[in-house]
Amino acid sequence: MASWYDKDFSHRASILVDNHGGSNPCDVEVVIPIDFPEFWDVVDSSGNDVYVTLPDGFNLATFKLASWDYAANTGTIHIDNAVASSTAAGLAFYVYWGKANAASAQTAFQVSSAKTGYIETGLPGSGSAPVIACRPEEIGATNPRTQIAKASTEDVYIWWDLSRVLARRRVPYNNRKSLEGVDNVRYQVQAGGQAQASMSDNTSIRKIGNAIRTTIKGGASGSNYVAILTVVTTTGRVLDFRCTIRVGDVTEPQ
């Protein structure tokens, strides 16, 4: 069950790990963004209050700060031997910080063939990126309710907002009502039931809170496609969301 690790931690951020075609278990390397004042303006200079948890937000991962320079706002997190829920998906973790006088929870180890994890600092929906409020389709629907238009040469970010479909607690735990979170995500674009690998970029999947970012690339002008996001939650539920992608190039008037 997803929850907040400790109410004395004031902040946390999502980590999404690219494990497409990956391994199980896997080691992970995450570079903390230098342009992340929410982190660097709050975290203790020692880094002792940096904690990393599994997708449930509660159980600690085996982790360490492989590099740390507080003055330069640079740091790298390593996660050791994480059991991968899928070897063809983006895997979720959390990093916490902002607890006064926290004792370090780091462990000594060496990573091997580490997968890359990302902390996203962008704002969901900014830069004209559409946001899909995920919810079940209407009974009897044969087409996704959401449609997105793009040009054939355009790369478009799509944010999928899962806030309405993840379970919450009746009463808070550690001052938070989160109950269910994201364990892993899979994403593809299809046409006629066939995957269009060139139209998606799985290395660019990102997560902020309950929002997932995916990318739509290319496509043939005048053709329609379907983007599919499959989410496995921390309670084991499998959720499937879709939107229609209409590709059309605007030309000069006749």
C-alpha positions as a printed Julia matrix, in Angstrom:
254×3 Matrix{Float64}:
   0.0    0.0     0.0
   1.39   3.38   -0.92
   1.81   5.9     1.85
   4.15   8.58    3.16
   7.31   7.12    4.71
   7.48   9.42    7.73
   5.41  12.52    8.5
   8.61  14.38    9.5
   9.82  14.34    5.88
   8.46  17.48    4.24
   9.13  16.57    0.6
   9.27  13.68   -1.8
   9.66  13.3    -5.57
   8.96  10.48   -7.99
  11.76   8.55   -9.66
  10.94   6.66  -12.86
  13.46   4.07  -14.05
  13.75   3.01  -17.68
  13.74  -0.81  -17.48
  12.43  -1.53  -20.98
  14.2   -4.62  -22.22
  15.89  -4.6   -18.82
  16.71  -7.05  -16.08
  15.43  -8.38  -12.77
  16.72  -7.49  -10.27
  18.33  -4.27  -11.45
  20.67  -1.58  -10.19
  19.69   2.05  -10.71
  21.51   5.38  -11.07
  19.64   8.68  -10.65
  21.22  12.11  -11.19
  19.52  14.71   -9.0
  18.75  17.71  -11.25
  20.9   20.76  -10.55
  17.92  23.03  -11.4
  15.74  21.59   -8.63
  15.43  24.28   -5.92
  12.59  22.38   -4.24
  15.27  19.86   -3.34
  18.47  21.88   -2.93
  16.86  24.71   -0.93
  15.44  22.25    1.62
  17.74  19.21    1.86
  20.33  19.06    4.65
  23.84  19.9     3.48
  25.05  16.49    4.69
  22.51  14.62    2.56
  21.6   12.47    5.55
  17.89  13.23    5.08
  17.86  11.77    1.56
  15.87   8.52    1.72
  14.74   6.31   -1.17
  11.73   3.99   -1.0
  10.15   1.32   -3.16
   7.0    2.16   -5.18
   4.77   1.8    -2.11
   6.37   4.96   -0.71
   6.92   3.22    2.62
   9.52   0.43    2.43
  13.11   1.6     2.09
  15.17   0.61   -0.93
  18.85  -0.26   -0.55
  20.43   3.01   -1.66
  23.32   5.43   -1.24
  24.53   8.84   -2.42
  27.21   7.78   -4.88
  28.26  11.42   -5.26
  27.3   14.52   -3.3
  28.34  18.18   -3.56
  25.82  20.32   -1.75
  27.6   23.59   -2.58
  27.5   22.81   -6.31
  23.94  21.37   -6.16
  25.03  18.04   -7.61
  24.35  14.52   -6.43
  23.84  10.99   -7.72
  21.72   8.29   -6.11
  22.43   4.58   -6.53
  19.8    1.89   -5.81
  21.02  -1.66   -5.33
  19.51  -4.89   -6.6
  15.92  -3.63   -6.87
  13.41  -6.37   -7.64
  11.88  -5.29  -10.94
   8.14  -5.82  -11.2
   8.54  -5.74  -14.99
  11.47  -5.95  -17.42
   9.55  -4.03  -20.08
   8.3   -0.99  -18.22
   9.12   2.19  -16.36
   9.65   1.35  -12.66
   8.66   3.76   -9.89
  10.56   4.77   -6.72
  10.4    7.77   -4.38
  13.12  10.01   -2.96
  12.34  11.82    0.33
  14.07  14.75    1.98
  13.46  17.57    4.45
  13.59  15.86    7.86
  15.52  17.71   10.55
  18.39  15.78   12.17
  17.7   12.67   10.11
  20.11   9.77   10.52
  21.61   8.46    7.3
  19.94   5.29    5.95
  22.55   4.68    3.24
  24.23   1.31    2.65
  27.61   0.52    1.08
  27.49  -1.41   -2.21
  28.63  -1.27   -5.84
  26.21  -1.04   -8.77
  26.63  -2.92  -12.02
  25.07  -2.13  -15.42
  22.8    0.39  -13.72
  19.52   1.41  -15.3
  18.82   5.14  -15.54
  16.26   6.73  -13.24
  14.85  10.23  -13.79
  13.48  12.98  -11.54
  11.28  15.27  -13.65
  11.26  19.01  -12.9
   8.89  20.13  -15.68
   5.32  21.24  -15.07
   2.68  18.78  -16.34
   0.67  20.33  -19.15
   3.06  23.2   -19.79
   4.47  23.94  -23.23
   1.1   23.08  -24.87
   1.38  19.44  -23.73
  -2.13  18.01  -23.34
  -3.25  16.47  -20.02
  -5.57  13.46  -20.06
  -7.7   13.02  -16.94
  -7.64   9.22  -16.78
 -10.95   7.5   -16.07
 -12.8    4.43  -17.36
 -14.32   4.66  -20.82
 -18.1    4.81  -21.22
 -19.92   1.46  -21.31
 -20.11   0.23  -24.88
 -17.53   2.74  -26.17
 -15.53   1.55  -29.16
 -13.29   4.63  -29.48
 -11.33   6.51  -26.8
 -13.14   9.62  -25.55
  -9.95  11.7   -25.78
  -8.49  12.8   -29.12
  -5.21  14.6   -29.76
  -4.12  16.15  -33.06
  -0.52  16.52  -34.23
   1.52  17.05  -37.37
   3.54  14.18  -38.83
   6.82  15.94  -38.02
   5.78  16.9   -34.49
   6.92  15.3   -31.22
   4.23  15.76  -28.57
   4.34  15.12  -24.83
   1.14  13.74  -23.31
   0.52  13.83  -19.55
  -1.79  11.16  -18.13
  -3.3   12.31  -14.81
  -4.05   9.27  -12.62
  -5.38  11.23   -9.64
  -9.0   10.1   -10.15
  -8.26   6.39  -10.49
  -5.81   5.68   -7.65
  -7.33   4.63   -4.32
  -7.14   6.9    -1.27
  -7.47   6.31    2.47
 -10.59   7.19    4.46
  -8.38   8.76    7.13
  -4.79  10.03    6.8
  -1.69   8.02    7.63
   1.43  10.09    8.38
  -0.72  13.1     7.54
  -1.36  11.88    3.98
  -4.35  10.16    2.38
  -2.49   8.35   -0.41
  -3.11   4.6    -0.39
  -2.45   3.23   -3.86
   0.42   4.33   -6.07
   2.12   3.46   -9.36
   4.35   0.38   -9.4
   5.22   0.37  -13.11
   4.0    1.79  -16.42
   4.03   0.5   -19.99
   3.27   2.56  -23.08
   2.88   2.04  -26.82
   1.23   3.46  -29.94
  -0.81   1.16  -32.16
  -2.41   1.2   -35.6
  -4.75  -1.62  -36.57
  -3.75  -3.47  -33.4
  -0.05  -3.42  -34.35
   2.57  -1.62  -32.28
   4.18   1.41  -33.98
   7.56   1.41  -32.25
   8.84   4.45  -34.13
   6.02   6.62  -32.73
   6.89   6.21  -29.06
  10.03   6.85  -27.02
  10.01   4.73  -23.87
  13.2    6.35  -22.59
  11.33   9.66  -22.27
   8.6    8.4   -19.9
   8.55  10.52  -16.72
   6.47  10.74  -13.53
   5.5   13.66  -11.28
   3.22  12.69   -8.41
   0.28  10.88  -10.05
   1.0   12.19  -13.56
   2.83  10.16  -16.24
   4.47  11.77  -19.28
   4.73   9.95  -22.6
   5.84  11.0   -26.09
   4.13  10.74  -29.5
   6.43  10.94  -32.53
   5.92  10.9   -36.29
   3.02   9.11  -37.93
   1.55   9.4   -41.41
  -0.53  12.47  -42.24
  -4.19  11.54  -42.6
  -3.88   8.49  -40.37
  -5.28   7.75  -36.91
  -3.52   5.88  -34.11
  -4.22   4.92  -30.52
  -1.85   5.66  -27.63
  -2.09   3.11  -24.8
  -0.88   3.58  -21.23
  -0.94   0.5   -18.99
  -0.4    1.09  -15.28
   0.21  -1.56  -12.61
  -0.6   -0.13   -9.18
   1.04  -0.95   -5.86
  -2.04  -3.02   -4.96
  -1.6   -5.11   -8.13
  -4.42  -3.58  -10.17
  -3.84  -3.25  -13.92
  -5.29  -0.06  -15.43
  -5.52   0.61  -19.16
  -6.03   4.06  -20.7
  -6.19   5.11  -24.34
  -6.47   8.17  -26.54
  -6.84   8.65  -30.28
  -3.97  10.35  -32.11
  -5.03  12.1   -35.31
  -2.05  12.94  -37.5
  -2.61  15.63  -40.09
  -0.34  18.19  -41.74
  -1.71  21.67  -42.29
  -1.09  22.91  -45.84
  -1.59  26.14  -47.72
  -5.2   26.94  -48.74
  -6.29  25.92  -52.24
